Amino acid sequence: MTPTARREGIPEKDNPKDKRNEEILLSYAKPARRQNVNINERREQAEKNPLEDNWWDDGDQPQGIRLQKVLAQAGVASRRHAEVMIENGRVEVNGRIVNKQGMRVDPNVDVIRVDGVRVNVNEEHEYFVFNKPRGVHTTMSDEEGRPCVGDYLSERVASGQRLFHVGRLDADTEGLLLLTNDGELANRLTHPKYGVTKTYLATVLGEAKGTLTRQLRKGIELDDGIAKADYVQIVDVNQGMSLVRIEIHEGRKHIVRRMFKAAGYPVQRLVRTKVHTVQLGEQKPGTMRALNSSELTALYKAVGM
């Protein structure tokens, strides 16, 4: 399985004179939920309230927090490297490039971008990958007392953290389930308009042949219309069973199982391994991890945020 992509910083050069000119890449910063801002509206706000909203002034005002400190706290880079980014014109505040040191900002109001990507400088939103075990229902609570996703989040719920699942996996399906408190991102990821792809590994009954891949990619008739796979690969065939990788962007109920059944290969086991570029990897069932900045950036780009 391909390991999760990460964006690493470029090591410093040996010559100290060159250090301030080296290129620093984003490492752990979270892109913000809203990548767009009405600059005219922010400009008018700044002109009306110069003391409360000082982003339009490059001077060192007493209000707010120094920009380099905000970038460092967000995990973009160290304060020194953040200063280099500012000096090189790589940082924007509310649509305006900042290249002088000492500017102060309000991280809860101001829109801050590095290399054109908006940085989430507060921790309001959280994003996780959960490996849902087989037999667990995709609900936060179950009236019948059946195992559910909420059972794995009891400590977080008790501490006041509110997370919800992005889409669903049926009880018998295992694998990658995104959890977040970012409603806008969750809605877009599940909306058919954006066609976000999901990848599954299906263990099916029968020895699959090339005709299966062609049939699934061409389209197969279901009771609610034709369903097509974006990509199909026969991974292995052994003793009357086949392992098939399938990628699909539709979200109709039980669609992967229904497609294989209609093709004559009933699913015996189904695992979702990937959503867009976010991969499950070697993560164990029942465990959860936070998305890294590269994964989150890719999801936002996929849904136009």
C-alpha positions in Angstrom: 0.0 0.0 0.0 1.4 3.4 -0.9 2.2 5.4 2.3 0.4 8.6 3.0 1.8 11.6 1.2 3.5 14.2 3.3 5.0 17.5 2.6 8.4 18.0 4.1 10.5 21.1 4.6 13.7 21.5 2.6 16.8 21.1 4.9 18.9 24.1 5.6 22.0 24.7 3.4 25.4 24.4 4.8 26.3 28.0 4.1 24.7 30.2 6.8 24.5 33.1 4.4 22.1 31.1 2.2 19.7 30.2 5.0 17.5 33.2 4.8 17.0 32.6 1.0 16.1 28.9 1.2 12.6 27.8 0.3 10.5 26.6 3.2 7.5 24.4 2.4 4.4 24.0 4.5 4.6 21.0 6.8 1.9 20.6 9.4 -0.4 23.5 8.9 -4.1 22.9 8.3 -5.8 24.6 5.4 -8.8 26.6 6.5 -12.3 25.6 5.7 -13.1 28.8 3.7 -10.4 29.5 1.1 -12.3 32.6 -0.3 -12.9 36.0 1.3 -14.6 39.2 0.1 -11.6 41.6 0.0 -13.7 44.7 -0.6 -15.8 43.9 2.5 -12.7 43.4 4.6 -11.2 46.6 3.3 -14.3 48.6 4.2 -14.3 47.0 7.7 -10.7 48.0 8.2 -11.3 51.6 7.2 -14.3 51.9 9.5 -12.6 50.2 12.5 -8.9 51.0 12.2 -8.1 50.2 15.8 -10.1 46.9 15.9 -9.0 45.7 12.5 -5.5 46.7 11.7 -4.7 44.4 8.9 -4.6 47.2 6.4 -1.8 48.9 8.4 1.7 47.5 7.9 2.9 49.2 11.1 3.4 47.5 14.5 0.1 48.2 16.2 -0.5 47.1 19.8 -3.6 45.0 18.9 -3.4 41.4 17.7 -0.6 38.9 17.5 2.6 39.2 15.4 2.1 37.4 12.1 5.3 35.3 12.4 4.1 34.0 15.8 0.7 33.1 14.4 2.3 31.2 11.5 4.6 29.3 13.9 1.7 28.4 16.2 -0.2 27.0 13.2 2.8 24.8 12.4 3.7 26.4 9.1 7.3 27.0 10.1 9.5 28.3 12.9 9.3 32.0 13.7 12.6 32.6 11.9 11.5 30.7 8.8 8.1 32.5 8.9 10.0 35.8 8.8 11.8 34.6 5.7 8.5 33.7 4.1 7.1 37.1 4.9 10.3 38.8 3.6 10.0 36.8 0.3 6.4 37.8 -0.3 4.9 34.4 0.3 2.4 35.4 2.9 -1.0 37.2 2.4 -3.3 38.7 4.9 -6.8 39.3 3.7 -5.7 39.2 0.1 -2.8 41.6 0.4 0.9 40.4 0.3 2.8 41.2 3.4 6.6 41.7 3.1 7.4 43.7 6.1 8.0 42.3 9.6 6.0 43.3 12.7 2.4 43.1 11.4 -0.1 42.0 13.9 -3.2 40.0 13.1 -6.3 38.5 14.7 -6.1 34.7 14.0 -9.9 34.3 14.5 -10.8 37.0 12.0 -8.0 37.6 9.5 -7.6 35.4 6.4 -4.0 34.3 6.1 -2.5 32.5 3.1 0.9 31.0 2.5 1.8 30.3 -1.2 -1.8 30.9 -2.1 -3.2 28.3 0.3 -5.3 29.5 3.2 -3.9 28.4 6.6 -6.2 27.4 9.4 -4.7 29.3 12.3 -7.2 28.2 14.9 -8.1 24.7 16.0 -11.9 24.9 15.7 -12.1 22.2 13.0 -10.7 18.7 13.3 -10.3 16.0 10.7 -9.7 12.3 11.3 -9.5 8.9 9.5 -11.2 6.1 11.3 -10.8 2.4 10.3 -14.3 1.1 10.8 -14.3 -2.6 11.8 -16.7 -5.1 10.3 -20.0 -5.3 12.2 -19.9 -1.7 13.4 -22.8 0.5 12.4 -22.1 4.0 11.0 -24.0 5.9 13.6 -22.9 7.9 16.7 -25.5 6.0 18.8 -27.7 3.0 18.3 -31.1 2.6 19.9 -30.8 -1.2 19.7 -27.5 -1.2 21.4 -25.5 -2.5 18.5 -21.8 -1.6 18.1 -21.5 1.8 16.4 -18.9 4.4 15.5 -19.9 6.5 18.5 -18.7 3.7 20.8 -15.1 4.4 19.7 -15.5 8.2 20.4 -17.0 8.0 23.8 -14.0 9.8 25.5 -14.0 12.6 23.0 -17.8 13.0 23.3 -17.5 13.1 27.1 -14.9 15.9 26.8 -17.3 18.0 24.7 -15.9 17.2 21.3 -18.5 16.8 18.6 -17.6 14.8 15.5 -19.7 13.2 12.8 -19.0 10.8 10.0 -18.7 11.8 6.3 -21.0 9.5 4.4 -21.7 5.9 5.5 -20.3 2.4 5.3 -22.8 -0.4 5.9 -22.2 -2.6 8.9 -20.6 -5.4 6.9 -18.2 -3.1 5.1 -14.9 -2.2 6.7 -12.4 0.5 6.2 -11.8 4.2 5.8 -14.4 6.6 7.3 -13.7 10.3 7.6 -14.8 12.0 10.8 -14.9 15.8 11.3 -16.8 18.7 12.8 -16.5 20.7 9.5 -20.0 20.6 8.1 -19.2 22.4 4.9 -16.4 20.0 3.9 -18.5 17.0 4.9 -21.5 18.1 2.7 -19.3 18.7 -0.3 -17.4 15.4 0.0 -20.8 13.5 -0.1 -22.4 15.7 -2.8 -22.7 14.0 -6.2 -21.7 17.3 -7.9 -18.0 16.9 -6.9 -17.6 13.3 -7.8 -15.1 12.5 -5.0 -13.7 9.0 -5.7 -13.7 6.1 -3.2 -11.5 3.0 -3.6 -12.5 -0.5 -2.4 -10.9 -3.9 -2.2 -13.6 -6.5 -2.8 -13.2 -10.2 -2.1 -15.8 -11.9 -4.4 -17.0 -15.4 -5.1 -15.9 -16.7 -8.4 -12.7 -16.5 -10.5 -12.8 -13.1 -12.1 -11.8 -12.6 -15.7 -11.1 -9.6 -17.9 -14.8 -9.5 -18.9 -15.7 -8.4 -15.4 -13.5 -5.3 -15.5 -14.8 -4.3 -18.9 -18.4 -4.9 -17.8 -18.0 -2.8 -14.6 -16.2 0.1 -16.5 -18.7 0.1 -19.3 -21.7 0.2 -16.9 -23.9 -2.4 -15.4 -27.7 -2.1 -15.1 -29.1 -1.9 -11.5 -32.7 -1.4 -10.4 -32.1 2.3 -9.9 -30.1 2.9 -13.1 -26.7 2.2 -14.7 -23.6 2.2 -12.5 -20.1 2.6 -13.8 -16.7 2.1 -12.1 -13.9 4.6 -12.8 -11.2 1.9 -12.4 -11.2 -1.8 -11.9 -8.2 -4.2 -11.3 -8.2 -7.9 -10.7 -5.6 -8.2 -7.9 -5.6 -11.9 -7.3 -7.5 -15.1 -8.2 -7.3 -18.1 -5.9 -9.4 -21.2 -5.2 -12.7 -19.9 -6.6 -12.3 -16.5 -5.0 -11.0 -13.2 -6.5 -9.7 -10.0 -5.0 -10.7 -6.9 -7.0 -9.9 -3.3 -6.6 -12.6 -0.9 -7.7 -12.8 2.9 -7.8 -16.1 4.7 -8.0 -17.4 8.2 -7.4 -21.1 7.4 -6.9 -22.6 7.2 -3.5 -25.8 5.1 -4.0 -26.6 2.7 -1.2 -24.7 -0.6 -1.3 -23.7 0.3 -4.9 -20.4 -1.7 -4.9 -22.0 -4.8 -3.6 -24.9 -4.5 -6.0 -22.6 -4.0 -9.0 -20.6 -7.2 -8.3 -23.8 -9.1 -7.6 -25.3 -8.0 -10.9 -22.1 -9.1 -12.6 -22.4 -12.6 -11.1 -19.7 -12.2 -8.4 -21.2 -11.8 -4.9 -19.1 -9.9 -2.5 -17.8 -11.8 0.5 -15.7 -9.0 2.1 -15.5 -5.3 1.3 -13.0 -2.8 2.6 -12.8 0.9 1.7 -9.1 1.8 1.4 -9.1 5.3 0.0 -11.2 8.5 -0.3 -9.8 10.8 -3.0 -6.0 10.8 -2.0 -6.5 9.9 1.7 -5.4 6.3 2.2 -6.1 3.8 5.0 -2.6 2.3 4.8 -1.6 0.0 7.6 -4.0 1.6 10.1 -5.5 -1.0 12.4 -9.3 -1.6 12.7 -10.9 0.5 15.4 -8.1 3.2 15.4 -8.2 6.8 14.4 -5.6 9.3 13.2 -5.6 12.9 12.3 -5.4 14.0 8.6 -2.1 15.6 7.7 -1.9 18.9 5.9 -1.3 17.5 2.4 -4.4 15.2 2.7 -6.6 18.0 4.0 -5.4 20.4 1.2 -6.2 17.7 -1.4 -9.7 17.2 -0.1 -10.4 21.0 -0.1 -9.2 21.2 -3.7 -11.3 18.3 -4.7 -14.5 20.0 -3.6 -13.5 23.6 -4.6 -12.9 25.0 -1.2 
